[in-house]
Amino acid sequence: MVVAGDDALAHRLAAELRGVYGERVTLVVPPAQGGVRPPVVGRARATALFDRVSAAVNRASGNGGGGVTGGDDEAPERVVEAAELTEGALAYAGVERAAALALVYDDDETNIRAALTARRLNPRIRLVLRLYNRRLGQHIEALLDQASALAAGAAPGADGSRAGGNAEVYDASTTVLSDADTAAPALAATAVAGTSKVVQTDGLMLRAVERPPPGPGEVADPGLCTLALLSATTNDPAGADGSEGSGAQGPQLLPDERAVAAATGRGIVVLENVSYSGPQLNPGRGVVPWFGSLLSRRLRWSFAGLVACVVGLAVASMLVTGEQPLQATYLTLLDLFAINDPAIGQPLGRQVLQLCSGLVGLLLLPVLLAAVLEALGTFRSGTALRKPPRGLSGHVVLLGVGKIGTRVLARLRELRIPVVCVEADPEARGLALARSLRVPVVLGDVTQEGVLEAAKIHRAHALLALTSADTMNLEAVLSARTLRPDLRVVLRLYDDDFATAVYRTLRAAHPGALTRSRSVSHLAAPAFAGAMLGRQILGAIPVERRVLLFAAVDVGGHPQLEGRTVGEAFRAGAWRVLALDTAPPEERRAAQESGPSGPRLVWDLPSTHVLRPEDRVVLAATRRGLAELLGRRPRQRAGA
């Protein structure tokens, strides 16, 4: 496996492939990134330290061909330093012999250029690209797949045994992913529903709900299925989230019914199919939407009062003069606009009504003038950023509208959640989206006094701190907690150790408030790793400090699934069949590009249902369980 990138996602992905799936990895980074400490995933710190020392020794002893340094091919991890990802750098990294290449640079153009070069060097390599532009990503994916298909047609059967007969499906596939899209559902769900355990595919939203331990004699609702048992320290305000190394006290992923029944005092995580959970926008902003957008609330109430006066005067005129309703209304409007003849010689009631109509007409003039001026101001400021309304409450304050913040903003608005953005850079990427969605924005440095108050933080539902600076996110959260101690907060932090320390401290200091610390690379790395190994990852759900994957898998070719019932295919702590995709086999190729759609998935499968080779199922699996079920190492032994 070759991983090339320039930020934390590259190191996290390399550690994921090595520590969880046991793959040999070559990491290509810029020279300045060679000394960055990679995260520890699924292995002891001493082993990770040994790997880093080995990588440093390998770099020091490399021959440095073409300005690139590297190590021995048999090392657990090679670190190749290259200022630019040229053809020579890719060749030196071993792309011509690699099974998969992940291009996770922060720049889309760099990833596209390197992907085109890699496809030319090795037409059968599996490519995983990190692209922020989703529409461009679809075109690039189709282009690279077409190039691979043409190369496979020119050389049929080449390397076909390497994937155990699945080379046509997996070996030369191209997958375009976005770390922002992968992490956005979890970040948005944490802010509005108190949990980041959300997977969404084509309109189908799956939410993993944490439920407290059932009381004596009670049975917890299992939902669609029970995904995990929470750690024994989850109710301790000063306790740490359970991780890979927590042992028996840590969370248990995919437990069987016996383990769930035997667990006492532990919360559970169950899977639910929901459409939306969280605060909604205020319904009914006027019968006619454009009327409400042009005029303020005060003017709308003024117009409503004037209409009520006209109706009252028309009814009174009809009763006094005996005219028909239309005639009485017409006379009232003439009097209102002062274009009717004076009611001289007419009954006293008619004269009084005419005077009242004239008075209402005088009140109408300033209201009409204010409406015209306000509408003109609305048109003039149509391209300007909105300010938070005075009575806004129950909203989400989103700090930072860069790459991640823009995706989270779009997801929140799709769920009709009120948002107020806070951004210090007037040229930020997400301000155009905020302007088009009419989302209020506060321009200013969150570290300055008064910025959070301008975003109505004291009446907010949650705070999402998603800037790229850890200190700014932390300072914003601490400032918000001084204004409102019970505020729900979500931090984006780079370093896992720092995130854990911040999380534990804030939870201990404010036990009544929800605090979550999330790393985008931590949320996105499992999906990228699964794509490199040739499977379609629908999403990843964090369970404390562990991760549960959801993947779409073809049953054929996997003896652990083929010909077995759903109950027999279930392996506790490893994988579980959740749903069956009922789409015809000829439509599977189109489904692989976007994931299974909600209407085709059949949930609550009976345990006696037999899985056929032509079936396609949705699995919940741990990372190690998925590596065991669909790993490359058994296929390598078969090929050998």
C-alpha positions in Angstrom: 0.0 0.0 0.0 1.2 3.5 -0.9 -0.1 6.5 1.0 0.8 10.0 -0.2 -0.3 13.1 1.6 0.8 16.3 3.4 -1.3 16.4 6.6 -2.6 14.3 9.5 -4.8 12.2 7.3 -1.9 10.6 5.6 -0.2 9.6 8.9 -3.5 8.4 10.3 -4.3 6.3 7.2 -0.8 4.7 7.2 -1.1 3.8 10.9 -4.6 2.4 10.2 -3.3 0.2 7.4 -0.3 -1.0 9.4 -1.8 -1.4 12.9 -5.3 -2.7 12.1 -4.9 -4.5 8.7 -1.3 -5.5 8.9 -0.4 -4.1 5.5 3.1 -3.1 4.3 2.9 0.7 3.8 5.0 3.2 2.0 4.3 6.7 3.2 5.1 9.6 0.8 5.2 13.0 2.5 6.9 16.4 1.9 10.3 16.7 3.5 9.0 18.9 6.3 6.4 16.2 7.2 8.9 13.4 7.6 9.4 14.0 11.3 5.7 14.4 12.2 4.7 11.9 14.9 2.2 9.4 13.4 -0.8 8.5 15.5 -0.9 5.2 17.3 -3.7 3.0 16.1 -4.2 -0.6 17.2 -0.7 -1.2 18.5 1.5 -0.6 21.5 3.3 2.7 21.9 6.7 0.9 22.1 6.1 -0.8 18.8 5.1 2.5 17.2 8.2 4.1 18.6 10.3 1.3 17.2 8.7 1.7 13.8 9.4 5.5 13.8 13.1 4.8 14.7 13.3 2.2 11.9 11.8 4.6 9.4 14.3 7.2 10.5 17.2 4.8 10.1 15.9 3.7 6.7 15.7 7.3 5.5 19.2 8.0 6.7 20.5 4.9 4.8 18.5 5.5 1.5 20.3 6.2 -1.7 18.2 9.3 -2.4 17.5 8.6 -6.1 16.1 11.7 -7.8 15.9 13.8 -4.6 13.8 11.2 -2.9 14.8 9.2 0.2 13.4 5.9 1.2 14.1 2.7 3.0 14.1 -1.1 2.4 11.1 -2.7 0.7 10.8 -5.3 3.5 10.5 -2.7 6.3 7.1 -2.5 8.1 6.8 1.1 6.9 8.8 3.1 4.3 8.8 6.8 4.5 9.6 8.5 1.2 10.2 12.2 1.3 9.4 14.1 -1.9 8.8 17.8 -2.5 6.5 17.0 -5.4 4.7 13.9 -6.4 6.3 13.4 -9.8 6.5 10.3 -11.9 9.9 9.5 -10.5 8.7 9.8 -6.9 5.8 7.5 -7.6 8.0 5.0 -9.2 10.5 5.1 -6.4 7.6 4.6 -3.9 6.8 1.3 -5.7 3.5 2.3 -7.4 4.2 -0.1 -10.2 4.2 -3.0 -7.8 1.7 -1.7 -5.2 -1.9 -3.0 -4.7 -3.4 0.3 -3.9 -2.5 4.0 -3.8 -4.1 6.7 -1.6 -3.7 10.3 -2.6 -4.7 12.4 0.3 -3.1 15.8 -0.3 -5.0 18.8 0.7 -4.9 20.1 -2.9 -7.3 18.5 -5.4 -5.1 19.3 -8.4 -2.1 17.5 -6.9 -4.2 14.4 -6.2 -5.7 14.4 -9.8 -2.3 14.9 -11.5 -0.7 12.1 -9.4 -3.7 9.8 -10.0 -3.4 10.2 -13.8 0.3 9.5 -13.6 -0.2 6.4 -11.3 -2.8 5.0 -13.6 -0.3 5.2 -16.5 2.4 3.6 -14.5 0.2 0.8 -13.2 -3.2 0.4 -14.9 -4.3 -2.2 -12.4 -3.6 -0.3 -9.2 -6.5 0.5 -6.9 -6.8 4.3 -6.5 -8.3 6.2 -3.6 -8.4 10.0 -4.1 -9.2 12.7 -1.6 -11.1 15.4 -3.5 -13.2 18.2 -2.1 -15.0 19.0 -5.3 -17.6 16.2 -5.5 -18.8 16.8 -9.0 -15.3 16.8 -10.4 -14.6 13.7 -8.4 -17.4 11.8 -10.2 -15.9 12.7 -13.6 -12.4 11.8 -12.5 -13.5 8.5 -11.1 -15.3 7.6 -14.3 -12.3 8.6 -16.4 -9.8 6.6 -14.4 -12.1 3.5 -14.3 -12.5 3.8 -18.1 -8.7 3.9 -18.5 -8.3 0.9 -16.3 -11.0 -1.0 -18.2 -9.2 -0.3 -21.5 -5.9 -1.5 -20.1 -7.5 -4.6 -18.7 -9.0 -5.4 -22.1 -5.6 -5.1 -23.7 -4.1 -7.5 -21.3 -6.8 -9.9 -20.1 -6.1 -12.0 -17.0 -3.0 -10.0 -15.9 -2.7 -10.3 -12.2 -6.1 -11.8 -12.0 -5.1 -14.3 -9.4 -3.9 -11.7 -7.0 -7.5 -10.9 -5.9 -8.9 -14.4 -6.0 -11.1 -13.8 -8.9 -12.3 -10.3 -7.8 -9.7 -8.4 -9.8 -12.4 -7.1 -12.2 -14.3 -5.6 -9.3 -11.7 -4.4 -6.9 -8.1 -4.4 -8.2 -8.3 -1.5 -10.6 -11.2 0.4 -9.1 -11.1 4.1 -8.4 -12.7 5.6 -5.3 -13.1 9.3 -4.7 -13.7 10.3 -1.1 -13.8 13.5 0.9 -12.7 13.7 4.5 -15.1 16.6 4.9 -18.0 14.6 3.6 -17.1 11.6 5.7 -16.7 13.6 9.0 -19.6 16.1 8.4 -22.5 13.8 9.4 -20.8 12.9 12.6 -19.9 16.5 13.5 -23.4 17.7 12.7 -25.1 14.9 14.6 -23.0 15.6 17.6 -24.1 19.2 17.7 -27.8 18.6 17.3 -28.5 15.1 18.6 -25.7 14.7 21.2 -24.1 11.9 19.3 -21.8 11.6 16.3 -23.0 8.1 15.5 -24.7 8.8 12.2 -24.4 7.2 8.8 -26.4 8.5 5.9 -26.6 7.0 2.4 -29.0 8.3 -0.3 -31.6 9.6 2.1 -31.4 6.8 4.6 -30.1 8.0 7.9 -28.9 5.5 10.5 -28.3 6.7 13.9 -26.6 4.8 16.7 -28.3 5.8 20.0 -26.8 5.6 23.4 -29.2 4.3 26.0 -28.7 4.1 29.7 -28.5 0.7 31.5 -32.0 -0.8 31.9 -33.3 -1.1 35.5 -34.0 -4.3 37.3 -36.6 -6.4 35.4 -36.4 -4.0 32.4 -35.3 -4.9 28.9 -33.8 -2.2 26.7 -35.3 -1.6 23.3 -32.8 -3.2 20.8 -33.9 -1.0 17.8 -32.7 -2.5 14.6 -29.9 -4.3 16.4 -27.5 -3.8 19.3 -24.2 -2.4 18.1 -22.1 -2.1 21.3 -21.9 -2.1 25.0 -20.4 1.0 26.5 -17.4 0.9 28.8 -17.8 0.6 32.5 -16.3 4.1 33.0 -18.7 5.9 30.8 -20.8 7.2 33.7 -17.7 8.5 35.6 -17.2 12.2 34.9 -13.5 11.9 35.1 -13.2 8.6 33.3 -11.7 8.3 29.8 -13.5 6.9 26.8 -12.9 3.3 26.1 -10.2 2.6 23.5 -8.6 -0.4 21.7 -6.5 -1.1 24.8 -9.2 -0.8 27.5 -9.6 -4.5 28.0 -12.7 -5.9 29.6 -13.6 -2.5 31.0 -13.7 -1.0 27.5 -16.6 -1.0 25.0 -17.7 -4.3 23.4 -18.5 -3.9 19.7 -21.2 -6.2 18.2 -21.9 -8.3 21.2 -24.2 -11.3 21.0 -27.5 -11.7 22.9 -25.8 -13.5 25.8 -23.3 -10.8 26.4 -26.0 -8.1 26.2 -28.2 -10.0 28.7 -25.2 -10.5 31.1 -24.1 -6.9 31.0 -25.3 -5.0 34.0 -24.7 -1.3 34.7 -23.5 -0.6 31.2 -25.2 1.5 28.6 -25.8 0.1 25.1 -25.6 1.5 21.6 -28.5 0.5 19.3 -29.1 1.2 15.6 -32.2 3.2 14.6 -33.5 4.3 11.2 -34.5 7.9 11.6 -35.3 10.8 9.2 -34.1 13.6 11.5 -33.4 14.3 15.1 -32.7 17.7 16.5 -34.1 21.3 16.6 -35.8 22.5 13.5 -36.2 25.9 11.9 -39.1 28.0 13.1 -42.0 26.7 10.9 -44.2 29.0 8.9 -42.3 32.2 8.2 -45.3 33.6 6.4 -47.7 32.2 3.9 -45.8 33.7 1.0 -42.0 33.1 1.5 -40.9 36.1 -0.6 -43.2 38.4 1.4 -41.5 37.4 4.6 -38.0 37.8 3.1 -38.7 41.4 1.9 -40.5 42.8 5.0 -39.5 42.7 8.6 -41.7 41.2 11.3 -42.8 44.6 12.5 -44.0 45.7 9.1 -45.9 42.5 8.6 -47.7 43.1 11.8 -48.4 46.7 10.7 -49.9 45.5 7.5 -52.0 42.9 9.3 -53.4 45.6 11.6 -54.3 47.9 8.7 -56.0 45.1 6.9 -58.0 44.3 10.0 -59.0 48.0 10.2 -60.2 48.0 6.6 -62.2 44.9 7.1 -63.8 46.3 10.2 -64.7 49.6 8.5 -66.2 47.7 5.5 -68.4 45.7 7.8 -69.5 48.8 9.8 -70.3 50.6 6.5 -72.4 47.6 5.3 -74.3 47.7 8.6 -74.9 51.5 8.7 -75.7 52.1 5.0 -77.2 48.8 4.1 -74.9 48.4 1.0 -73.8 45.1 -0.4 -70.5 43.8 0.8 -68.6 44.6 -2.3 -70.1 48.1 -2.6 -69.4 48.8 1.1 -65.8 47.6 0.7 -65.4 49.8 -2.4 -66.7 52.9 -0.6 -64.4 52.2 2.3 -61.3 52.0 0.1 -62.3 55.3 -1.7 -62.5 57.0 1.7 -59.3 55.4 2.7 -57.4 56.8 -0.2 -59.3 60.2 0.1 -60.7 60.0 -3.4 -64.4 59.8 -2.5 -66.8 62.7 -2.3 -67.4 64.2 1.2 -70.4 62.6 3.0 -72.3 65.9 3.3 -76.0 65.5 4.0 -75.6 61.8 4.7 -76.4 60.0 8.0 -74.1 60.7 10.9 -72.8 57.1 10.9 -71.7 57.4 7.3 -69.8 60.6 8.1 -68.0 59.1 11.1 -67.0 56.1 9.1 -65.6 58.4 6.4 -63.5 60.2 9.0 -62.2 56.9 10.4 -61.3 55.7 6.9 -59.4 58.9 6.3 -57.5 58.4 9.5 -56.5 54.9 8.6 -55.4 56.2 5.2 -53.0 58.6 6.9 -51.6 55.6 8.9 -51.1 53.6 5.7 -48.8 56.2 4.1 -45.8 55.8 6.4 -46.2 52.0 6.4 -46.1 51.9 2.6 -43.1 54.1 2.6 -41.3 52.0 5.1 -42.1 48.8 3.1 -40.7 50.3 -0.1 -37.5 51.4 1.6 -37.0 48.1 3.4 -37.6 46.1 0.2 -35.1 48.3 -1.6 -32.6 47.7 1.2 -33.3 43.9 0.9 -32.5 43.9 -2.8 -29.4 46.0 -2.3 -28.1 43.8 0.5 -29.2 40.5 -1.2 -25.5 39.6 -1.8 -24.5 40.7 1.7 -24.2 38.6 4.8 -27.1 38.5 7.1 -26.9 39.3 10.8 -28.4 37.1 13.5 -32.0 38.1 14.2 -32.8 39.5 17.5 -35.1 36.7 18.8 -33.0 33.8 17.5 -32.7 30.9 19.9 -32.1 27.1 19.8 -29.6 27.5 17.0 -26.1 26.0 16.3 -23.2 28.4 16.4 -20.7 27.2 13.8 -17.2 28.5 14.3 -15.1 28.3 11.1 -16.5 27.8 7.5 -13.5 26.3 5.8 -13.5 23.0 4.1 -14.9 21.1 7.0 -17.2 23.9 8.2 -18.7 24.3 4.8 -19.7 20.7 4.5 -21.1 20.7 8.1 -23.1 23.9 7.3 -24.6 22.3 4.2 -25.6 19.2 6.2 -27.2 21.2 9.0 -29.3 23.2 6.5 -30.3 20.0 4.8 -31.8 19.0 8.2 -33.5 22.4 8.5 -31.4 23.4 11.6 -30.9 27.1 12.3 -27.2 28.1 12.1 -25.2 31.2 12.9 -21.6 31.1 11.4 -18.7 32.9 13.0 -15.7 33.5 10.7 -12.6 35.7 11.0 -11.6 35.5 7.3 -13.9 37.6 5.0 -12.7 35.5 2.1 -13.4 32.1 3.6 -14.6 29.3 1.4 -18.0 28.8 3.1 -19.2 32.4 3.1 -20.6 32.1 -0.4 -22.7 29.1 0.7 -23.8 31.0 3.8 -24.8 33.9 1.6 -26.8 31.8 -0.8 -28.6 29.9 2.1 -29.4 33.2 3.9 -27.5 32.0 7.0 -26.6 34.7 9.5 -22.8 35.3 9.7 -20.8 37.2 12.3 -17.4 38.3 10.9 -14.8 38.6 13.6 -12.1 36.9 15.7 -13.8 34.6 18.2 -11.0 35.4 20.7 -12.2 39.0 20.8 -14.8 40.1 23.3 -18.4 40.4 22.0 -18.1 38.1 19.0 -19.8 35.1 20.6 -22.4 37.4 22.2 -23.2 38.7 18.7 -23.8 35.1 17.6 -26.4 34.8 20.4 -24.3 32.1 22.2 -26.3 32.5 25.4 -29.5 31.2 23.6 -27.8 28.7 21.3 -28.4 25.0 21.3 -24.8 24.0 20.6 -21.3 25.2 19.6 -19.3 23.6 16.8 -15.7 24.8 16.9 -14.3 23.6 13.5 -11.4 25.9 12.7 -8.0 24.5 11.9 -6.4 26.0 15.0 -6.7 23.9 18.1 -6.0 26.8 20.5 -8.7 28.9 18.8 -11.3 26.1 19.1 -10.4 25.5 22.8 -10.5 29.2 23.6 -13.9 29.6 21.9 -15.3 26.7 23.9 -13.9 28.0 27.2 -15.3 31.5 26.5 -18.7 30.0 25.6 -18.8 27.9 28.8 -18.2 31.1 30.9 -21.3 32.6 29.2 -23.4 29.4 29.4 -22.0 26.5 31.5 -24.6 24.0 30.2 -23.9 24.6 26.5 -23.3 21.6 24.3 -19.9 21.9 22.6 -18.0 20.0 19.9 -14.3 20.6 19.3 -12.2 19.8 16.3 -8.7 18.9 17.7 -5.7 17.6 15.8 -3.8 15.6 18.4 -5.7 12.6 20.0 -3.9 12.8 23.3 -4.6 16.5 23.6 -8.3 15.9 22.6 -8.6 13.2 25.3 -7.2 15.5 28.0 -9.4 18.4 26.9 -12.5 16.1 26.8 -11.9 14.7 30.3 -11.2 18.1 31.9 -14.2 19.7 30.4 -16.5 16.8 31.3 -15.2 16.8 34.9 -15.6 20.6 35.2 -19.0 20.7 33.6 -20.6 17.3 34.3 -24.1 18.6 33.3 -23.1 19.7 29.8 -22.2 17.6 26.8 -18.6 17.9 25.5 -17.2 16.1 22.5 -13.7 16.3 20.9 -13.4 15.0 17.4 -10.5 14.6 14.9 -11.5 14.8 11.2 -8.6 12.5 10.3 -9.7 10.0 13.0 -13.3 9.9 11.6 -12.2 9.7 7.9 -9.2 7.3 8.1 -11.3 4.1 8.4 -13.3 4.9 5.3 -10.2 5.6 3.3 -8.5 2.4 4.6 -11.5 0.3 3.7 -11.6 1.8 0.2 -7.9 1.0 -0.3 -8.6 -2.6 0.6 -11.3 -2.8 -2.1 -14.6 -2.4 -0.2 -17.3 0.1 -0.2 -17.4 1.8 3.1 -20.8 3.5 3.7 -19.7 5.2 6.9 -17.9 5.0 10.2 -19.6 5.4 13.6 -17.3 6.2 16.7 -18.1 4.2 19.8 -16.2 6.1 22.5 -12.6 5.9 21.2 -13.2 2.9 18.9 -14.7 2.9 15.4 -17.5 0.7 13.9 -17.6 0.4 10.1 -20.6 0.0 7.8 -19.7 -1.6 4.4 -21.6 -3.0 1.4 -20.2 -6.5 0.5 -21.0 -9.0 -2.2 -21.6 -12.4 -0.6 -20.1 -14.4 -3.4 -16.5 -15.5 -2.8 -16.7 -15.2 1.0 -17.1 -18.6 2.8 -18.0 -16.9 6.1 -21.2 -15.6 4.4 -22.0 -17.7 1.3 -24.6 -20.4 2.0 -24.9 -19.5 5.6 -27.9 -18.1 7.4 -27.9 -14.6 8.9 -27.5 -16.1 12.4 -24.7 -18.3 11.3 -22.9 -15.5 9.5 -22.8 -13.3 12.6 -19.5 -13.3 14.6 -19.6 -11.5 17.9 -17.0 -8.7 18.1 -16.2 -8.9 14.4 -19.1 -8.5 11.9 -22.9 -8.7 11.6 -25.2 -8.7 8.6 -27.7 -5.7 9.0 -29.5 -5.5 5.7 -30.0 -7.1 2.2 -29.7 -5.1 -1.0 -32.6 -6.3 -3.2 -31.4 -4.5 -6.4 -30.9 -6.7 -9.4 -27.3 -7.7 -10.0 -27.1 -5.7 -13.2 -27.8 -2.5 -11.2 -25.0 -3.2 -8.6 -22.4 -1.3 -10.6 -24.4 1.9 -10.5 -25.1 1.4 -6.8 -21.4 1.0 -6.0 -20.8 4.6 -7.1 -23.2 6.1 -4.6 -24.0 3.4 -2.0 -27.2 1.5 -1.6 -30.3 3.6 -1.5 -32.8 3.4 1.2 -35.8 1.8 -0.6 -33.7 -1.2 -1.8 -32.5 -2.2 1.6 -34.4 -4.8 3.6 -33.8 -4.6 7.4 -34.7 -6.9 10.2 -33.7 -10.0 8.3 -34.7 -13.2 10.0 -31.8 -15.2 11.4 -32.9 -18.2 9.2 -32.5 -16.3 6.0 -29.9 -18.0 3.8 -27.3 -15.7 2.0 -26.9 -16.5 -1.7 -23.7 -15.9 -3.7 -25.5 -13.3 -5.8 -26.7 -11.3 -2.7 -25.2 -8.0 -1.6 -25.4 -7.2 2.1 -24.7 -4.3 4.4 -22.4 -5.2 7.3 -21.5 -3.6 10.6 -18.0 -4.6 11.4 -15.0 -3.7 13.5 -11.9 -2.8 11.7 -10.1 -6.0 12.6 -13.2 -8.0 11.8 -13.5 -6.5 8.4 -9.8 -7.1 7.8 -10.3 -10.8 8.7 -13.5 -11.2 6.7 -12.3 -9.4 3.5 -8.6 -9.1 4.1 -6.0 -9.4 1.4 -3.7 -11.8 3.2 -5.8 -14.9 2.7 -6.0 -14.1 -1.0 -2.2 -13.7 -1.1 -1.7 -17.1 0.4 -4.1 -18.6 -2.2 -2.2 -16.8 -5.0 1.1 -18.1 -3.6 
